[in-house]
Amino acid sequence: QQPVQSPQAVILREGEDAVINCSSSKALYSVHWYRQKHGEAPVFLMILLKGGEQKGHEKISASFNEKKQQSSLYLTASQLSYSGTYFCGTESGAAGNKLTFGGGTRVLVKP
Amino acid sequence: GAVVSQHPSRVICKSGTSVKIECRSLDFQATTMFWYRQFPKKSLMLMATSNEGSKATYEQGVEKDKFLINHASLTLSTLTVTSAHPEDSSFYICSARAGFSGNTIYFGEGSWLTVV
């Protein structure tokens, strides 16, 4: 089952902050975050693993609440390059292996 | 980060013909590769999971005989769209991971397929 992302879209001014949420109805093993620019493939941002380990971009932060099966991605002091569509992908179960993606959050950062 | 290469990036084919898309992991051995399809302004829809040396696992609703997936080696997986129709036109993206759950999954550049 597809995780649910919110909001669907957000418009920011350069320097502003935003939070993108991802929630699942299943117990999660890991959450993966990607950003996709129009016409391009998704680019890896971060993984959050059950148990607290994180791997990813130094300037991107995220949280993972295992009990609530939710993750949030924090865009801090946004830059124009942050524009794009953000997807969360979730692995479920003890060893999910495959990623199921949310519907995406379109972010537009304006000067 | 790791590099996954996908080829061709764009392909146009005639209805009824078959087209093959390749996905290669360039600097790591991919135990698992995934094939996705994406419609404009929509999310990534998983089509199948491909494990080296074994048959692909297809998602519900994906026709196995139409979308043939082969994972011949630890660095190469191919998707063949057989007897293509205009409704098969889409953006197809592969991804690959080294190891198993919890490891980073990297995406290829994607392939735009247009069936005329």
Interface residues (C-beta under 8 A of the other chain):
Chain A: Q2 Y29 S30 H32 Y34 E40 A41 P42 V43 F44 I47 L49 E53 K55 F87 G89 E91 A95 G96 N97 K98 L99 T100 F101 G102 G103 G104
Chain B: G1 Q6 T32 F34 K42 S43 L44 L46 T49 I93 S95 F100 S101 G102 T104 I105 Y106 F107 G108 E109 G110
